[in-house]
Amino acid sequence: MIVIRETTTDDIENIYNHLNLNYVKKYCKNDEEEQKKNHERWYKFLISSPNYAMFTVEDLKGTFLGNVKFQLDEDFEGAEISLYLAECIRGRGYSTTIVNASIDELRFKYQNLKYVVAYILEENDRSILCFEKAQFKFKGQIEHGGIDYFLYMKVFE
């Protein structure tokens, strides 16, 4: 069983350790402490910003399993979803449930929400399957942030 709740500043350390630390150790060897400080500043900004909604994923014992981030558009009618799962949960069939539950939480908070989009790399077969199972529809290929992605969208009635 999983729990999805709003992310707080108390979650920043877990997010860093589970989702960013391996990258920092590999690519920022001489700058690890500065990268951690930058990460903390960035996540404090995200958590406090009205343009983002973040949810932490845990098991019933409080073990960190992942994080879901939504970037909301200016009128709060649309959002872009980003899903980050800890290695211990990847490939275990929880991702679609996490996507749907986090969208339910977002829609409870932002009742005018009309759609959510996901930008997925073409080679990320697991994410494509996850979002298709969550009833997202493929809308085509698009450049986003200088990278080619598949665009998936879920529209709410």
Contacts in CASP RR format, 6 or more apart in sequence:
PFRMAT RR
TARGET T0000
AUTHOR 0000-0000-0000
METHOD contacts of the structure
MODEL  1
MIVIRETTTDDIENIYNHLNLNYVKKYCKNDEEEQKKNHERWYKFLISSP
NYAMFTVEDLKGTFLGNVKFQLDEDFEGAEISLYLAECIRGRGYSTTIVN
ASIDELRFKYQNLKYVVAYILEENDRSILCFEKAQFKFKGQIEHGGIDYF
LYMKVFE
1 59 0 8 1.000
1 60 0 8 1.000
2 57 0 8 1.000
2 58 0 8 1.000
2 59 0 8 1.000
2 65 0 8 1.000
2 94 0 8 1.000
2 97 0 8 1.000
2 98 0 8 1.000
2 101 0 8 1.000
3 57 0 8 1.000
3 58 0 8 1.000
3 59 0 8 1.000
3 60 0 8 1.000
3 62 0 8 1.000
4 55 0 8 1.000
4 56 0 8 1.000
4 57 0 8 1.000
4 68 0 8 1.000
4 98 0 8 1.000
4 101 0 8 1.000
4 102 0 8 1.000
4 105 0 8 1.000
5 55 0 8 1.000
5 56 0 8 1.000
5 58 0 8 1.000
6 53 0 8 1.000
6 54 0 8 1.000
6 55 0 8 1.000
6 56 0 8 1.000
6 105 0 8 1.000
7 15 0 8 1.000
7 43 0 8 1.000
7 46 0 8 1.000
7 47 0 8 1.000
7 54 0 8 1.000
7 55 0 8 1.000
7 56 0 8 1.000
7 67 0 8 1.000
8 47 0 8 1.000
8 56 0 8 1.000
9 43 0 8 1.000
9 44 0 8 1.000
9 47 0 8 1.000
11 43 0 8 1.000
11 56 0 8 1.000
11 64 0 8 1.000
11 67 0 8 1.000
12 39 0 8 1.000
12 40 0 8 1.000
12 43 0 8 1.000
12 44 0 8 1.000
12 47 0 8 1.000
14 56 0 8 1.000
14 64 0 8 1.000
15 39 0 8 1.000
15 43 0 8 1.000
15 56 0 8 1.000
15 64 0 8 1.000
15 66 0 8 1.000
15 67 0 8 1.000
15 84 0 8 1.000
16 36 0 8 1.000
16 39 0 8 1.000
16 40 0 8 1.000
16 43 0 8 1.000
18 64 0 8 1.000
18 66 0 8 1.000
18 86 0 8 1.000
18 87 0 8 1.000
19 66 0 8 1.000
19 67 0 8 1.000
19 84 0 8 1.000
19 86 0 8 1.000
20 35 0 8 1.000
20 39 0 8 1.000
24 32 0 8 1.000
24 35 0 8 1.000
24 36 0 8 1.000
24 39 0 8 1.000
25 32 0 8 1.000
28 34 0 8 1.000
28 35 0 8 1.000
46 52 0 8 1.000
46 54 0 8 1.000
46 69 0 8 1.000
47 54 0 8 1.000
50 72 0 8 1.000
51 71 0 8 1.000
51 72 0 8 1.000
51 74 0 8 1.000
52 69 0 8 1.000
52 70 0 8 1.000
52 71 0 8 1.000
52 72 0 8 1.000
53 69 0 8 1.000
53 70 0 8 1.000
53 72 0 8 1.000
53 79 0 8 1.000
53 105 0 8 1.000
53 106 0 8 1.000
53 109 0 8 1.000
53 110 0 8 1.000
54 67 0 8 1.000
54 68 0 8 1.000
54 69 0 8 1.000
54 70 0 8 1.000
55 67 0 8 1.000
55 68 0 8 1.000
55 102 0 8 1.000
55 105 0 8 1.000
55 106 0 8 1.000
56 64 0 8 1.000
56 66 0 8 1.000
56 67 0 8 1.000
57 64 0 8 1.000
57 65 0 8 1.000
57 66 0 8 1.000
57 67 0 8 1.000
57 68 0 8 1.000
57 85 0 8 1.000
57 89 0 8 1.000
57 98 0 8 1.000
57 102 0 8 1.000
58 64 0 8 1.000
58 65 0 8 1.000
58 66 0 8 1.000
59 65 0 8 1.000
63 88 0 8 1.000
64 86 0 8 1.000
65 85 0 8 1.000
65 86 0 8 1.000
65 88 0 8 1.000
65 89 0 8 1.000
65 94 0 8 1.000
66 84 0 8 1.000
66 85 0 8 1.000
66 86 0 8 1.000
66 89 0 8 1.000
66 98 0 8 1.000
67 84 0 8 1.000
68 81 0 8 1.000
68 82 0 8 1.000
68 83 0 8 1.000
68 84 0 8 1.000
68 98 0 8 1.000
68 99 0 8 1.000
68 102 0 8 1.000
69 81 0 8 1.000
69 82 0 8 1.000
69 84 0 8 1.000
70 79 0 8 1.000
70 80 0 8 1.000
70 81 0 8 1.000
70 82 0 8 1.000
70 102 0 8 1.000
70 106 0 8 1.000
70 116 0 8 1.000
71 79 0 8 1.000
71 80 0 8 1.000
71 82 0 8 1.000
72 78 0 8 1.000
72 79 0 8 1.000
72 110 0 8 1.000
73 79 0 8 1.000
75 112 0 8 1.000
76 110 0 8 1.000
76 112 0 8 1.000
76 113 0 8 1.000
77 112 0 8 1.000
77 113 0 8 1.000
77 114 0 8 1.000
77 115 0 8 1.000
78 113 0 8 1.000
78 114 0 8 1.000
78 115 0 8 1.000
78 116 0 8 1.000
78 117 0 8 1.000
79 106 0 8 1.000
79 110 0 8 1.000
79 113 0 8 1.000
79 115 0 8 1.000
79 116 0 8 1.000
79 117 0 8 1.000
80 116 0 8 1.000
80 117 0 8 1.000
80 118 0 8 1.000
80 119 0 8 1.000
81 99 0 8 1.000
81 102 0 8 1.000
81 103 0 8 1.000
81 116 0 8 1.000
81 117 0 8 1.000
81 118 0 8 1.000
83 95 0 8 1.000
83 98 0 8 1.000
83 99 0 8 1.000
83 102 0 8 1.000
83 118 0 8 1.000
83 127 0 8 1.000
83 130 0 8 1.000
85 94 0 8 1.000
85 95 0 8 1.000
85 98 0 8 1.000
90 126 0 8 1.000
91 126 0 8 1.000
95 126 0 8 1.000
95 127 0 8 1.000
95 130 0 8 1.000
96 130 0 8 1.000
96 131 0 8 1.000
96 133 0 8 1.000
96 134 0 8 1.000
99 130 0 8 1.000
99 131 0 8 1.000
99 134 0 8 1.000
100 134 0 8 1.000
103 116 0 8 1.000
103 134 0 8 1.000
103 154 0 8 1.000
106 113 0 8 1.000
106 116 0 8 1.000
107 113 0 8 1.000
107 156 0 8 1.000
113 156 0 8 1.000
114 155 0 8 1.000
114 156 0 8 1.000
115 153 0 8 1.000
115 154 0 8 1.000
115 155 0 8 1.000
115 156 0 8 1.000
116 136 0 8 1.000
116 153 0 8 1.000
116 154 0 8 1.000
117 139 0 8 1.000
117 151 0 8 1.000
117 152 0 8 1.000
117 153 0 8 1.000
117 154 0 8 1.000
118 127 0 8 1.000
118 131 0 8 1.000
118 136 0 8 1.000
118 151 0 8 1.000
118 152 0 8 1.000
118 153 0 8 1.000
119 142 0 8 1.000
119 144 0 8 1.000
119 149 0 8 1.000
119 150 0 8 1.000
119 151 0 8 1.000
119 152 0 8 1.000
120 127 0 8 1.000
120 128 0 8 1.000
120 131 0 8 1.000
120 149 0 8 1.000
120 150 0 8 1.000
120 152 0 8 1.000
121 127 0 8 1.000
121 147 0 8 1.000
121 149 0 8 1.000
121 150 0 8 1.000
122 141 0 8 1.000
122 148 0 8 1.000
122 149 0 8 1.000
122 150 0 8 1.000
128 150 0 8 1.000
128 152 0 8 1.000
131 152 0 8 1.000
131 154 0 8 1.000
132 138 0 8 1.000
132 152 0 8 1.000
134 154 0 8 1.000
135 154 0 8 1.000
136 152 0 8 1.000
136 153 0 8 1.000
136 154 0 8 1.000
137 152 0 8 1.000
137 153 0 8 1.000
137 154 0 8 1.000
137 155 0 8 1.000
138 150 0 8 1.000
138 151 0 8 1.000
138 152 0 8 1.000
139 151 0 8 1.000
139 152 0 8 1.000
139 153 0 8 1.000
140 150 0 8 1.000
140 151 0 8 1.000
141 148 0 8 1.000
141 149 0 8 1.000
141 150 0 8 1.000
141 151 0 8 1.000
142 148 0 8 1.000
142 149 0 8 1.000
142 150 0 8 1.000
142 151 0 8 1.000
143 149 0 8 1.000
144 151 0 8 1.000
END
